[in-house]
Amino acid sequence: MAKYKFVNTLSFGDIFVQALIWVILIVITFGLATPFFAYYFLKLIINNTELHEI
């Protein structure tokens, strides 16, 4: 039986830049961008996760 593991390819810089951009958007829109940030951040993590066979 094959074993699998999840591997995330995001780097710290990718996460930091995206978080900084979204914080600025949240401040500019007085918090209206917050639900979109949560959706986008989860989507970013899922899209950069791969399944590798061990």
mmCIF entry with sequence, helices, sheets and N, C-alpha, C, O atoms, coordinates in Angstrom:
data_MODEL
# 
_entry.id   MODEL 
# 
_entity.id                         1 
_entity.type                       polymer 
_entity.pdbx_number_of_molecules   1 
# 
_entity_poly.entity_id                      1 
_entity_poly.type                           'polypeptide(L)' 
_entity_poly.nstd_linkage                   no 
_entity_poly.nstd_monomer                   no 
_entity_poly.pdbx_seq_one_letter_code       MAKYKFVNTLSFGDIFVQALIWVILIVITFGLATPFFAYYFLKLIINNTELHEI 
_entity_poly.pdbx_seq_one_letter_code_can   MAKYKFVNTLSFGDIFVQALIWVILIVITFGLATPFFAYYFLKLIINNTELHEI 
_entity_poly.pdbx_strand_id                 A 
# 
loop_
_entity_poly_seq.entity_id 
_entity_poly_seq.num 
_entity_poly_seq.mon_id 
_entity_poly_seq.hetero 
1 1  MET n 
1 2  ALA n 
1 3  LYS n 
1 4  TYR n 
1 5  LYS n 
1 6  PHE n 
1 7  VAL n 
1 8  ASN n 
1 9  THR n 
1 10 LEU n 
1 11 SER n 
1 12 PHE n 
1 13 GLY n 
1 14 ASP n 
1 15 ILE n 
1 16 PHE n 
1 17 VAL n 
1 18 GLN n 
1 19 ALA n 
1 20 LEU n 
1 21 ILE n 
1 22 TRP n 
1 23 VAL n 
1 24 ILE n 
1 25 LEU n 
1 26 ILE n 
1 27 VAL n 
1 28 ILE n 
1 29 THR n 
1 30 PHE n 
1 31 GLY n 
1 32 LEU n 
1 33 ALA n 
1 34 THR n 
1 35 PRO n 
1 36 PHE n 
1 37 PHE n 
1 38 ALA n 
1 39 TYR n 
1 40 TYR n 
1 41 PHE n 
1 42 LEU n 
1 43 LYS n 
1 44 LEU n 
1 45 ILE n 
1 46 ILE n 
1 47 ASN n 
1 48 ASN n 
1 49 THR n 
1 50 GLU n 
1 51 LEU n 
1 52 HIS n 
1 53 GLU n 
1 54 ILE n 
# 
_struct_asym.id          A 
_struct_asym.entity_id   1 
# 
loop_
_struct_conf.conf_type_id 
_struct_conf.id 
_struct_conf.pdbx_PDB_helix_id 
_struct_conf.beg_label_comp_id 
_struct_conf.beg_label_asym_id 
_struct_conf.beg_label_seq_id 
_struct_conf.pdbx_beg_PDB_ins_code 
_struct_conf.end_label_comp_id 
_struct_conf.end_label_asym_id 
_struct_conf.end_label_seq_id 
_struct_conf.pdbx_end_PDB_ins_code 
_struct_conf.beg_auth_comp_id 
_struct_conf.beg_auth_asym_id 
_struct_conf.beg_auth_seq_id 
_struct_conf.end_auth_comp_id 
_struct_conf.end_auth_asym_id 
_struct_conf.end_auth_seq_id 
_struct_conf.pdbx_PDB_helix_class 
_struct_conf.details 
_struct_conf.pdbx_PDB_helix_length 
HELX_P HELX_P1 AA1 PHE A 12 ? ILE A 28 ? PHE A 12 ILE A 28 1 ? 17 
HELX_P HELX_P2 AA2 THR A 34 ? ASN A 47 ? THR A 34 ASN A 47 1 ? 14 
# 
_struct_conf_type.id          HELX_P 
_struct_conf_type.criteria    ? 
_struct_conf_type.reference   ? 
# 
_struct_sheet.id               AA1 
_struct_sheet.type             ? 
_struct_sheet.number_strands   2 
_struct_sheet.details          ? 
# 
_struct_sheet_order.sheet_id     AA1 
_struct_sheet_order.range_id_1   1 
_struct_sheet_order.range_id_2   2 
_struct_sheet_order.offset       ? 
_struct_sheet_order.sense        anti-parallel 
# 
loop_
_struct_sheet_range.sheet_id 
_struct_sheet_range.id 
_struct_sheet_range.beg_label_comp_id 
_struct_sheet_range.beg_label_asym_id 
_struct_sheet_range.beg_label_seq_id 
_struct_sheet_range.pdbx_beg_PDB_ins_code 
_struct_sheet_range.end_label_comp_id 
_struct_sheet_range.end_label_asym_id 
_struct_sheet_range.end_label_seq_id 
_struct_sheet_range.pdbx_end_PDB_ins_code 
_struct_sheet_range.beg_auth_comp_id 
_struct_sheet_range.beg_auth_asym_id 
_struct_sheet_range.beg_auth_seq_id 
_struct_sheet_range.end_auth_comp_id 
_struct_sheet_range.end_auth_asym_id 
_struct_sheet_range.end_auth_seq_id 
AA1 1 TYR A 4  ? ASN A 8  ? TYR A 4  ASN A 8  
AA1 2 THR A 49 ? GLU A 53 ? THR A 49 GLU A 53 
# 
loop_
_atom_site.group_PDB 
_atom_site.id 
_atom_site.type_symbol 
_atom_site.label_atom_id 
_atom_site.label_alt_id 
_atom_site.label_comp_id 
_atom_site.label_asym_id 
_atom_site.label_entity_id 
_atom_site.label_seq_id 
_atom_site.pdbx_PDB_ins_code 
_atom_site.Cartn_x 
_atom_site.Cartn_y 
_atom_site.Cartn_z 
_atom_site.occupancy 
_atom_site.B_iso_or_equiv 
_atom_site.pdbx_formal_charge 
_atom_site.auth_seq_id 
_atom_site.auth_comp_id 
_atom_site.auth_asym_id 
_atom_site.auth_atom_id 
_atom_site.pdbx_PDB_model_num 
ATOM 1   N N  . MET A 1 1  ? 0.847   -1.177 0.000  1.00 0.00 ? 1  MET A N  1 
ATOM 2   C CA . MET A 1 1  ? 0.000   0.000  0.000  1.00 0.00 ? 1  MET A CA 1 
ATOM 3   C C  . MET A 1 1  ? 0.894   1.244  0.000  1.00 0.00 ? 1  MET A C  1 
ATOM 4   O O  . MET A 1 1  ? 1.817   1.355  0.807  1.00 0.00 ? 1  MET A O  1 
ATOM 5   N N  . ALA A 1 2  ? 0.614   2.159  -0.899 1.00 0.00 ? 2  ALA A N  1 
ATOM 6   C CA . ALA A 1 2  ? 1.417   3.382  -1.028 1.00 0.00 ? 2  ALA A CA 1 
ATOM 7   C C  . ALA A 1 2  ? 1.043   4.369  0.074  1.00 0.00 ? 2  ALA A C  1 
ATOM 8   O O  . ALA A 1 2  ? -0.105  4.448  0.510  1.00 0.00 ? 2  ALA A O  1 
ATOM 9   N N  . LYS A 1 3  ? 2.052   5.113  0.504  1.00 0.00 ? 3  LYS A N  1 
ATOM 10  C CA . LYS A 1 3  ? 1.831   6.156  1.500  1.00 0.00 ? 3  LYS A CA 1 
ATOM 11  C C  . LYS A 1 3  ? 2.024   7.511  0.830  1.00 0.00 ? 3  LYS A C  1 
ATOM 12  O O  . LYS A 1 3  ? 2.839   7.665  -0.080 1.00 0.00 ? 3  LYS A O  1 
ATOM 13  N N  . TYR A 1 4  ? 1.274   8.463  1.290  1.00 0.00 ? 4  TYR A N  1 
ATOM 14  C CA . TYR A 1 4  ? 1.290   9.791  0.697  1.00 0.00 ? 4  TYR A CA 1 
ATOM 15  C C  . TYR A 1 4  ? 1.512   10.836 1.775  1.00 0.00 ? 4  TYR A C  1 
ATOM 16  O O  . TYR A 1 4  ? 1.225   10.608 2.950  1.00 0.00 ? 4  TYR A O  1 
ATOM 17  N N  . LYS A 1 5  ? 2.032   11.992 1.357  1.00 0.00 ? 5  LYS A N  1 
ATOM 18  C CA . LYS A 1 5  ? 2.151   13.123 2.279  1.00 0.00 ? 5  LYS A CA 1 
ATOM 19  C C  . LYS A 1 5  ? 1.833   14.407 1.524  1.00 0.00 ? 5  LYS A C  1 
ATOM 20  O O  . LYS A 1 5  ? 2.030   14.499 0.312  1.00 0.00 ? 5  LYS A O  1 
ATOM 21  N N  . PHE A 1 6  ? 1.342   15.388 2.257  1.00 0.00 ? 6  PHE A N  1 
ATOM 22  C CA . PHE A 1 6  ? 1.045   16.693 1.691  1.00 0.00 ? 6  PHE A CA 1 
ATOM 23  C C  . PHE A 1 6  ? 2.294   17.558 1.773  1.00 0.00 ? 6  PHE A C  1 
ATOM 24  O O  . PHE A 1 6  ? 2.962   17.598 2.806  1.00 0.00 ? 6  PHE A O  1 
ATOM 25  N N  . VAL A 1 7  ? 2.608   18.252 0.681  1.00 0.00 ? 7  VAL A N  1 
ATOM 26  C CA . VAL A 1 7  ? 3.760   19.142 0.629  1.00 0.00 ? 7  VAL A CA 1 
ATOM 27  C C  . VAL A 1 7  ? 3.272   20.504 0.166  1.00 0.00 ? 7  VAL A C  1 
ATOM 28  O O  . VAL A 1 7  ? 2.657   20.625 -0.894 1.00 0.00 ? 7  VAL A O  1 
ATOM 29  N N  . ASN A 1 8  ? 3.548   21.529 0.965  1.00 0.00 ? 8  ASN A N  1 
ATOM 30  C CA . ASN A 1 8  ? 3.153   22.883 0.614  1.00 0.00 ? 8  ASN A CA 1 
ATOM 31  C C  . ASN A 1 8  ? 4.367   23.608 0.035  1.00 0.00 ? 8  ASN A C  1 
ATOM 32  O O  . ASN A 1 8  ? 5.446   23.591 0.628  1.00 0.00 ? 8  ASN A O  1 
ATOM 33  N N  . THR A 1 9  ? 4.189   24.243 -1.120 1.00 0.00 ? 9  THR A N  1 
ATOM 34  C CA . THR A 1 9  ? 5.298   24.881 -1.819 1.00 0.00 ? 9  THR A CA 1 
ATOM 35  C C  . THR A 1 9  ? 5.373   26.390 -1.592 1.00 0.00 ? 9  THR A C  1 
ATOM 36  O O  . THR A 1 9  ? 6.140   27.074 -2.269 1.00 0.00 ? 9  THR A O  1 
ATOM 37  N N  . LEU A 1 10 ? 4.606   26.908 -0.670 1.00 0.00 ? 10 LEU A N  1 
ATOM 38  C CA . LEU A 1 10 ? 4.646   28.342 -0.384 1.00 0.00 ? 10 LEU A CA 1 
ATOM 39  C C  . LEU A 1 10 ? 5.908   28.692 0.396  1.00 0.00 ? 10 LEU A C  1 
ATOM 40  O O  . LEU A 1 10 ? 6.355   27.935 1.257  1.00 0.00 ? 10 LEU A O  1 
ATOM 41  N N  . SER A 1 11 ? 6.466   29.842 0.082  1.00 0.00 ? 11 SER A N  1 
ATOM 42  C CA . SER A 1 11 ? 7.603   30.325 0.851  1.00 0.00 ? 11 SER A CA 1 
ATOM 43  C C  . SER A 1 11 ? 7.123   31.415 1.812  1.00 0.00 ? 11 SER A C  1 
ATOM 44  O O  . SER A 1 11 ? 6.012   31.929 1.681  1.00 0.00 ? 11 SER A O  1 
ATOM 45  N N  . PHE A 1 12 ? 7.963   31.751 2.762  1.00 0.00 ? 12 PHE A N  1 
ATOM 46  C CA . PHE A 1 12 ? 7.607   32.784 3.727  1.00 0.00 ? 12 PHE A CA 1 
ATOM 47  C C  . PHE A 1 12 ? 7.366   34.121 3.027  1.00 0.00 ? 12 PHE A C  1 
ATOM 48  O O  . PHE A 1 12 ? 6.469   34.872 3.410  1.00 0.00 ? 12 PHE A O  1 
ATOM 49  N N  . GLY A 1 13 ? 8.164   34.415 2.008  1.00 0.00 ? 13 GLY A N  1 
ATOM 50  C CA . GLY A 1 13 ? 8.008   35.667 1.276  1.00 0.00 ? 13 GLY A CA 1 
ATOM 51  C C  . GLY A 1 13 ? 6.674   35.773 0.580  1.00 0.00 ? 13 GLY A C  1 
ATOM 52  O O  . GLY A 1 13 ? 6.060   36.840 0.570  1.00 0.00 ? 13 GLY A O  1 
ATOM 53  N N  . ASP A 1 14 ? 6.210   34.664 -0.013 1.00 0.00 ? 14 ASP A N  1 
ATOM 54  C CA . ASP A 1 14 ? 4.901   34.659 -0.678 1.00 0.00 ? 14 ASP A CA 1 
ATOM 55  C C  . ASP A 1 14 ? 3.791   34.983 0.309  1.00 0.00 ? 14 ASP A C  1 
ATOM 56  O O  . ASP A 1 14 ? 2.910   35.795 0.028  1.00 0.00 ? 14 ASP A O  1 
ATOM 57  N N  . ILE A 1 15 ? 3.842   34.348 1.450  1.00 0.00 ? 15 ILE A N  1 
ATOM 58  C CA . ILE A 1 15 ? 2.806   34.561 2.469  1.00 0.00 ? 15 ILE A CA 1 
ATOM 59  C C  . ILE A 1 15 ? 2.873   35.976 3.018  1.00 0.00 ? 15 ILE A C  1 
ATOM 60  O O  . ILE A 1 15 ? 1.839   36.621 3.194  1.00 0.00 ? 15 ILE A O  1 
ATOM 61  N N  . PHE A 1 16 ? 4.082   36.468 3.293  1.00 0.00 ? 16 PHE A N  1 
ATOM 62  C CA . PHE A 1 16 ? 4.248   37.797 3.874  1.00 0.00 ? 16 PHE A CA 1 
ATOM 63  C C  . PHE A 1 16 ? 3.758   38.893 2.932  1.00 0.00 ? 16 PHE A C  1 
ATOM 64  O O  . PHE A 1 16 ? 3.068   39.819 3.359  1.00 0.00 ? 16 PHE A O  1 
ATOM 65  N N  . VAL A 1 17 ? 4.111   38.791 1.658  1.00 0.00 ? 17 VAL A N  1 
ATOM 66  C CA . VAL A 1 17 ? 3.694   39.807 0.681  1.00 0.00 ? 17 VAL A CA 1 
ATOM 67  C C  . VAL A 1 17 ? 2.173   39.814 0.532  1.00 0.00 ? 17 VAL A C  1 
ATOM 68  O O  . VAL A 1 17 ? 1.559   40.881 0.523  1.00 0.00 ? 17 VAL A O  1 
ATOM 69  N N  . GLN A 1 18 ? 1.563   38.637 0.414  1.00 0.00 ? 18 GLN A N  1 
ATOM 70  C CA . GLN A 1 18 ? 0.112   38.565 0.276  1.00 0.00 ? 18 GLN A CA 1 
ATOM 71  C C  . GLN A 1 18 ? -0.592  39.111 1.520  1.00 0.00 ? 18 GLN A C  1 
ATOM 72  O O  . GLN A 1 18 ? -1.571  39.850 1.414  1.00 0.00 ? 18 GLN A O  1 
ATOM 73  N N  . ALA A 1 19 ? -0.090  38.745 2.687  1.00 0.00 ? 19 ALA A N  1 
ATOM 74  C CA . ALA A 1 19 ? -0.703  39.235 3.926  1.00 0.00 ? 19 ALA A CA 1 
ATOM 75  C C  . ALA A 1 19 ? -0.579  40.754 4.029  1.00 0.00 ? 19 ALA A C  1 
ATOM 76  O O  . ALA A 1 19 ? -1.523  41.421 4.452  1.00 0.00 ? 19 ALA A O  1 
ATOM 77  N N  . LEU A 1 20 ? 0.559   41.302 3.651  1.00 0.00 ? 20 LEU A N  1 
ATOM 78  C CA . LEU A 1 20 ? 0.755   42.747 3.699  1.00 0.00 ? 20 LEU A CA 1 
ATOM 79  C C  . LEU A 1 20 ? -0.194  43.469 2.744  1.00 0.00 ? 20 LEU A C  1 
ATOM 80  O O  . LEU A 1 20 ? -0.784  44.486 3.107  1.00 0.00 ? 20 LEU A O  1 
ATOM 81  N N  . ILE A 1 21 ? -0.341  42.954 1.539  1.00 0.00 ? 21 ILE A N  1 
ATOM 82  C CA . ILE A 1 21 ? -1.262  43.558 0.573  1.00 0.00 ? 21 ILE A CA 1 
ATOM 83  C C  . ILE A 1 21 ? -2.690  43.524 1.100  1.00 0.00 ? 21 ILE A C  1 
ATOM 84  O O  . ILE A 1 21 ? -3.420  44.510 0.996  1.00 0.00 ? 21 ILE A O  1 
ATOM 85  N N  . TRP A 1 22 ? -3.088  42.385 1.667  1.00 0.00 ? 22 TRP A N  1 
ATOM 86  C CA . TRP A 1 22 ? -4.463  42.272 2.161  1.00 0.00 ? 22 TRP A CA 1 
ATOM 87  C C  . TRP A 1 22 ? -4.706  43.138 3.393  1.00 0.00 ? 22 TRP A C  1 
ATOM 88  O O  . TRP A 1 22 ? -5.810  43.654 3.565  1.00 0.00 ? 22 TRP A O  1 
ATOM 89  N N  . VAL A 1 23 ? -3.718  43.309 4.243  1.00 0.00 ? 23 VAL A N  1 
ATOM 90  C CA . VAL A 1 23 ? -3.888  44.203 5.399  1.00 0.00 ? 23 VAL A CA 1 
ATOM 91  C C  . VAL A 1 23 ? -4.104  45.631 4.917  1.00 0.00 ? 23 VAL A C  1 
ATOM 92  O O  . VAL A 1 23 ? -4.939  46.355 5.459  1.00 0.00 ? 23 VAL A O  1 
ATOM 93  N N  . ILE A 1 24 ? -3.357  46.031 3.907  1.00 0.00 ? 24 ILE A N  1 
ATOM 94  C CA . ILE A 1 24 ? -3.546  47.375 3.352  1.00 0.00 ? 24 ILE A CA 1 
ATOM 95  C C  . ILE A 1 24 ? -4.948  47.511 2.753  1.00 0.00 ? 24 ILE A C  1 
ATOM 96  O O  . ILE A 1 24 ? -5.613  48.527 2.957  1.00 0.00 ? 24 ILE A O  1 
ATOM 97  N N  . LEU A 1 25 ? -5.395  46.498 2.020  1.00 0.00 ? 25 LEU A N  1 
ATOM 98  C CA . LEU A 1 25 ? -6.753  46.540 1.458  1.00 0.00 ? 25 LEU A CA 1 
ATOM 99  C C  . LEU A 1 25 ? -7.823  46.594 2.541  1.00 0.00 ? 25 LEU A C  1 
ATOM 100 O O  . LEU A 1 25 ? -8.815  47.309 2.401  1.00 0.00 ? 25 LEU A O  1 
ATOM 101 N N  . ILE A 1 26 ? -7.625  45.845 3.615  1.00 0.00 ? 26 ILE A N  1 
ATOM 102 C CA . ILE A 1 26 ? -8.602  45.850 4.708  1.00 0.00 ? 26 ILE A CA 1 
ATOM 103 C C  . ILE A 1 26 ? -8.675  47.228 5.350  1.00 0.00 ? 26 ILE A C  1 
ATOM 104 O O  . ILE A 1 26 ? -9.764  47.695 5.684  1.00 0.00 ? 26 ILE A O  1 
ATOM 105 N N  . VAL A 1 27 ? -7.542  47.881 5.527  1.00 0.00 ? 27 VAL A N  1 
ATOM 106 C CA . VAL A 1 27 ? -7.532  49.221 6.118  1.00 0.00 ? 27 VAL A CA 1 
ATOM 107 C C  . VAL A 1 27 ? -8.191  50.226 5.178  1.00 0.00 ? 27 VAL A C  1 
ATOM 108 O O  . VAL A 1 27 ? -8.977  51.064 5.619  1.00 0.00 ? 27 VAL A O  1 
ATOM 109 N N  . ILE A 1 28 ? -7.878  50.148 3.892  1.00 0.00 ? 28 ILE A N  1 
ATOM 110 C CA . ILE A 1 28 ? -8.435  51.098 2.917  1.00 0.00 ? 28 ILE A CA 1 
ATOM 111 C C  . ILE A 1 28 ? -9.948  50.938 2.798  1.00 0.00 ? 28 ILE A C  1 
ATOM 112 O O  . ILE A 1 28 ? -10.661 51.933 2.668  1.00 0.00 ? 28 ILE A O  1 
ATOM 113 N N  . THR A 1 29 ? -10.450 49.701 2.840  1.00 0.00 ? 29 THR A N  1 
ATOM 114 C CA . THR A 1 29 ? -11.885 49.467 2.669  1.00 0.00 ? 29 THR A CA 1 
ATOM 115 C C  . THR A 1 29 ? -12.631 49.426 4.004  1.00 0.00 ? 29 THR A C  1 
ATOM 116 O O  . THR A 1 29 ? -13.797 49.033 4.047  1.00 0.00 ? 29 THR A O  1 
ATOM 117 N N  . PHE A 1 30 ? -11.977 49.823 5.081  1.00 0.00 ? 30 PHE A N  1 
ATOM 118 C CA . PHE A 1 30 ? -12.584 49.846 6.414  1.00 0.00 ? 30 PHE A CA 1 
ATOM 119 C C  . PHE A 1 30 ? -13.133 48.482 6.830  1.00 0.00 ? 30 PHE A C  1 
ATOM 120 O O  . PHE A 1 30 ? -14.190 48.396 7.456  1.00 0.00 ? 30 PHE A O  1 
ATOM 121 N N  . GLY A 1 31 ? -12.413 47.421 6.479  1.00 0.00 ? 31 GLY A N  1 
ATOM 122 C CA . GLY A 1 31 ? -12.783 46.076 6.907  1.00 0.00 ? 31 GLY A CA 1 
ATOM 123 C C  . GLY A 1 31 ? -13.657 45.297 5.939  1.00 0.00 ? 31 GLY A C  1 
ATOM 124 O O  . GLY A 1 31 ? -13.956 44.131 6.195  1.00 0.00 ? 31 GLY A O  1 
ATOM 125 N N  . LEU A 1 32 ? -14.072 45.896 4.848  1.00 0.00 ? 32 LEU A N  1 
ATOM 126 C CA . LEU A 1 32 ? -14.949 45.194 3.908  1.00 0.00 ? 32 LEU A CA 1 
ATOM 127 C C  . LEU A 1 32 ? -14.228 44.078 3.148  1.00 0.00 ? 32 LEU A C  1 
ATOM 128 O O  . LEU A 1 32 ? -14.881 43.180 2.615  1.00 0.00 ? 32 LEU A O  1 
ATOM 129 N N  . ALA A 1 33 ? -12.917 44.118 3.091  1.00 0.00 ? 33 ALA A N  1 
ATOM 130 C CA . ALA A 1 33 ? -12.155 43.095 2.374  1.00 0.00 ? 33 ALA A CA 1 
ATOM 131 C C  . ALA A 1 33 ? -11.859 41.872 3.241  1.00 0.00 ? 33 ALA A C  1 
ATOM 132 O O  . ALA A 1 33 ? -11.283 40.902 2.747  1.00 0.00 ? 33 ALA A O  1 
ATOM 133 N N  . THR A 1 34 ? -12.235 41.892 4.509  1.00 0.00 ? 34 THR A N  1 
ATOM 134 C CA . THR A 1 34 ? -11.891 40.799 5.427  1.00 0.00 ? 34 THR A CA 1 
ATOM 135 C C  . THR A 1 34 ? -12.441 39.440 5.001  1.00 0.00 ? 34 THR A C  1 
ATOM 136 O O  . THR A 1 34 ? -11.676 38.476 4.997  1.00 0.00 ? 34 THR A O  1 
ATOM 137 N N  . PRO A 1 35 ? -13.722 39.301 4.642  1.00 0.00 ? 35 PRO A N  1 
ATOM 138 C CA . PRO A 1 35 ? -14.196 37.970 4.228  1.00 0.00 ? 35 PRO A CA 1 
ATOM 139 C C  . PRO A 1 35 ? -13.503 37.474 2.962  1.00 0.00 ? 35 PRO A C  1 
ATOM 140 O O  . PRO A 1 35 ? -13.286 36.273 2.800  1.00 0.00 ? 35 PRO A O  1 
ATOM 141 N N  . PHE A 1 36 ? -13.160 38.388 2.075  1.00 0.00 ? 36 PHE A N  1 
ATOM 142 C CA . PHE A 1 36 ? -12.474 37.999 0.846  1.00 0.00 ? 36 PHE A CA 1 
ATOM 143 C C  . PHE A 1 36 ? -11.043 37.557 1.136  1.00 0.00 ? 36 PHE A C  1 
ATOM 144 O O  . PHE A 1 36 ? -10.513 36.669 0.467  1.00 0.00 ? 36 PHE A O  1 
ATOM 145 N N  . PHE A 1 37 ? -10.423 38.178 2.133  1.00 0.00 ? 37 PHE A N  1 
ATOM 146 C CA . PHE A 1 37 ? -9.072  37.786 2.536  1.00 0.00 ? 37 PHE A CA 1 
ATOM 147 C C  . PHE A 1 37 ? -9.064  36.352 3.048  1.00 0.00 ? 37 PHE A C  1 
ATOM 148 O O  . PHE A 1 37 ? -8.190  35.567 2.682  1.00 0.00 ? 37 PHE A O  1 
ATOM 149 N N  . ALA A 1 38 ? -10.023 36.010 3.882  1.00 0.00 ? 38 ALA A N  1 
ATOM 150 C CA . ALA A 1 38 ? -10.084 34.654 4.432  1.00 0.00 ? 38 ALA A CA 1 
ATOM 151 C C  . ALA A 1 38 ? -10.246 33.629 3.311  1.00 0.00 ? 38 ALA A C  1 
ATOM 152 O O  . ALA A 1 38 ? -9.568  32.602 3.308  1.00 0.00 ? 38 ALA A O  1 
ATOM 153 N N  . TYR A 1 39 ? -11.134 33.901 2.369  1.00 0.00 ? 39 TYR A N  1 
ATOM 154 C CA . TYR A 1 39 ? -11.344 32.998 1.241  1.00 0.00 ? 39 TYR A CA 1 
ATOM 155 C C  . TYR A 1 39 ? -10.079 32.896 0.384  1.00 0.00 ? 39 TYR A C  1 
ATOM 156 O O  . TYR A 1 39 ? -9.659  31.794 0.030  1.00 0.00 ? 39 TYR A O  1 
ATOM 157 N N  . TYR A 1 40 ? -9.474  34.036 0.050  1.00 0.00 ? 40 TYR A N  1 
ATOM 158 C CA . TYR A 1 40 ? -8.304  34.041 -0.816 1.00 0.00 ? 40 TYR A CA 1 
ATOM 159 C C  . TYR A 1 40 ? -7.126  33.325 -0.162 1.00 0.00 ? 40 TYR A C  1 
ATOM 160 O O  . TYR A 1 40 ? -6.406  32.584 -0.831 1.00 0.00 ? 40 TYR A O  1 
ATOM 161 N N  . PHE A 1 41 ? -6.923  33.536 1.132  1.00 0.00 ? 41 PHE A N  1 
ATOM 162 C CA . PHE A 1 41 ? -5.778  32.937 1.820  1.00 0.00 ? 41 PHE A CA 1 
ATOM 163 C C  . PHE A 1 41 ? -5.920  31.420 1.887  1.00 0.00 ? 41 PHE A C  1 
ATOM 164 O O  . PHE A 1 41 ? -4.939  30.704 1.686  1.00 0.00 ? 41 PHE A O  1 
ATOM 165 N N  . LEU A 1 42 ? -7.114  30.920 2.165  1.00 0.00 ? 42 LEU A N  1 
ATOM 166 C CA . LEU A 1 42 ? -7.329  29.470 2.158  1.00 0.00 ? 42 LEU A CA 1 
ATOM 167 C C  . LEU A 1 42 ? -7.135  28.901 0.756  1.00 0.00 ? 42 LEU A C  1 
ATOM 168 O O  . LEU A 1 42 ? -6.551  27.829 0.595  1.00 0.00 ? 42 LEU A O  1 
ATOM 169 N N  . LYS A 1 43 ? -7.621  29.613 -0.253 1.00 0.00 ? 43 LYS A N  1 
ATOM 170 C CA . LYS A 1 43 ? -7.452  29.173 -1.635 1.00 0.00 ? 43 LYS A CA 1 
ATOM 171 C C  . LYS A 1 43 ? -5.977  29.139 -2.014 1.00 0.00 ? 43 LYS A C  1 
ATOM 172 O O  . LYS A 1 43 ? -5.541  28.218 -2.704 1.00 0.00 ? 43 LYS A O  1 
ATOM 173 N N  . LEU A 1 44 ? -5.206  30.123 -1.577 1.00 0.00 ? 44 LEU A N  1 
ATOM 174 C CA . LEU A 1 44 ? -3.772  30.179 -1.849 1.00 0.00 ? 44 LEU A CA 1 
ATOM 175 C C  . LEU A 1 44 ? -3.054  28.974 -1.250 1.00 0.00 ? 44 LEU A C  1 
ATOM 176 O O  . LEU A 1 44 ? -2.204  28.371 -1.906 1.00 0.00 ? 44 LEU A O  1 
ATOM 177 N N  . ILE A 1 45 ? -3.383  28.623 -0.024 1.00 0.00 ? 45 ILE A N  1 
ATOM 178 C CA . ILE A 1 45 ? -2.748  27.484 0.637  1.00 0.00 ? 45 ILE A CA 1 
ATOM 179 C C  . ILE A 1 45 ? -3.119  26.179 -0.067 1.00 0.00 ? 45 ILE A C  1 
ATOM 180 O O  . ILE A 1 45 ? -2.253  25.339 -0.311 1.00 0.00 ? 45 ILE A O  1 
ATOM 181 N N  . ILE A 1 46 ? -4.387  26.006 -0.392 1.00 0.00 ? 46 ILE A N  1 
ATOM 182 C CA . ILE A 1 46 ? -4.828  24.765 -1.039 1.00 0.00 ? 46 ILE A CA 1 
ATOM 183 C C  . ILE A 1 46 ? -4.220  24.627 -2.438 1.00 0.00 ? 46 ILE A C  1 
ATOM 184 O O  . ILE A 1 46 ? -3.816  23.532 -2.827 1.00 0.00 ? 46 ILE A O  1 
ATOM 185 N N  . ASN A 1 47 ? -4.152  25.718 -3.191 1.00 0.00 ? 47 ASN A N  1 
ATOM 186 C CA . ASN A 1 47 ? -3.606  25.654 -4.545 1.00 0.00 ? 47 ASN A CA 1 
ATOM 187 C C  . ASN A 1 47 ? -2.104  25.382 -4.573 1.00 0.00 ? 47 ASN A C  1 
ATOM 188 O O  . ASN A 1 47 ? -1.587  24.917 -5.588 1.00 0.00 ? 47 ASN A O  1 
ATOM 189 N N  . ASN A 1 48 ? -1.404  25.658 -3.495 1.00 0.00 ? 48 ASN A N  1 
ATOM 190 C CA . ASN A 1 48 ? 0.033   25.429 -3.444 1.00 0.00 ? 48 ASN A CA 1 
ATOM 191 C C  . ASN A 1 48 ? 0.390   24.177 -2.639 1.00 0.00 ? 48 ASN A C  1 
ATOM 192 O O  . ASN A 1 48 ? 1.541   24.010 -2.235 1.00 0.00 ? 48 ASN A O  1 
ATOM 193 N N  . THR A 1 49 ? -0.566  23.315 -2.408 1.00 0.00 ? 49 THR A N  1 
ATOM 194 C CA . THR A 1 49 ? -0.334  22.059 -1.693 1.00 0.00 ? 49 THR A CA 1 
ATOM 195 C C  . THR A 1 49 ? -0.395  20.911 -2.692 1.00 0.00 ? 49 THR A C  1 
ATOM 196 O O  . THR A 1 49 ? -1.311  20.817 -3.509 1.00 0.00 ? 49 THR A O  1 
ATOM 197 N N  . GLU A 1 50 ? 0.609   20.043 -2.604 1.00 0.00 ? 50 GLU A N  1 
ATOM 198 C CA . GLU A 1 50 ? 0.697   18.899 -3.515 1.00 0.00 ? 50 GLU A CA 1 
ATOM 199 C C  . GLU A 1 50 ? 0.686   17.619 -2.710 1.00 0.00 ? 50 GLU A C  1 
ATOM 200 O O  . GLU A 1 50 ? 1.063   17.604 -1.538 1.00 0.00 ? 50 GLU A O  1 
ATOM 201 N N  . LEU A 1 51 ? 0.252   16.549 -3.346 1.00 0.00 ? 51 LEU A N  1 
ATOM 202 C CA . LEU A 1 51 ? 0.238   15.226 -2.730 1.00 0.00 ? 51 LEU A CA 1 
ATOM 203 C C  . LEU A 1 51 ? 1.379   14.407 -3.341 1.00 0.00 ? 51 LEU A C  1 
ATOM 204 O O  . LEU A 1 51 ? 1.390   14.147 -4.544 1.00 0.00 ? 51 LEU A O  1 
ATOM 205 N N  . HIS A 1 52 ? 2.340   14.002 -2.499 1.00 0.00 ? 52 HIS A N  1 
ATOM 206 C CA . HIS A 1 52 ? 3.495   13.239 -2.971 1.00 0.00 ? 52 HIS A CA 1 
ATOM 207 C C  . HIS A 1 52 ? 3.439   11.823 -2.421 1.00 0.00 ? 52 HIS A C  1 
ATOM 208 O O  . HIS A 1 52 ? 3.071   11.596 -1.268 1.00 0.00 ? 52 HIS A O  1 
ATOM 209 N N  . GLU A 1 53 ? 3.811   10.881 -3.271 1.00 0.00 ? 53 GLU A N  1 
ATOM 210 C CA . GLU A 1 53 ? 3.899   9.488  -2.825 1.00 0.00 ? 53 GLU A CA 1 
ATOM 211 C C  . GLU A 1 53 ? 5.247   9.277  -2.165 1.00 0.00 ? 53 GLU A C  1 
ATOM 212 O O  . GLU A 1 53 ? 6.276   9.700  -2.692 1.00 0.00 ? 53 GLU A O  1 
ATOM 213 N N  . ILE A 1 54 ? 5.244   8.627  -1.014 1.00 0.00 ? 54 ILE A N  1 
ATOM 214 C CA . ILE A 1 54 ? 6.499   8.370  -0.277 1.00 0.00 ? 54 ILE A CA 1 
ATOM 215 C C  . ILE A 1 54 ? 7.129   7.101  -0.799 1.00 0.00 ? 54 ILE A C  1 
ATOM 216 O O  . ILE A 1 54 ? 8.190   6.697  -0.322 1.00 0.00 ? 54 ILE A O  1 
# 
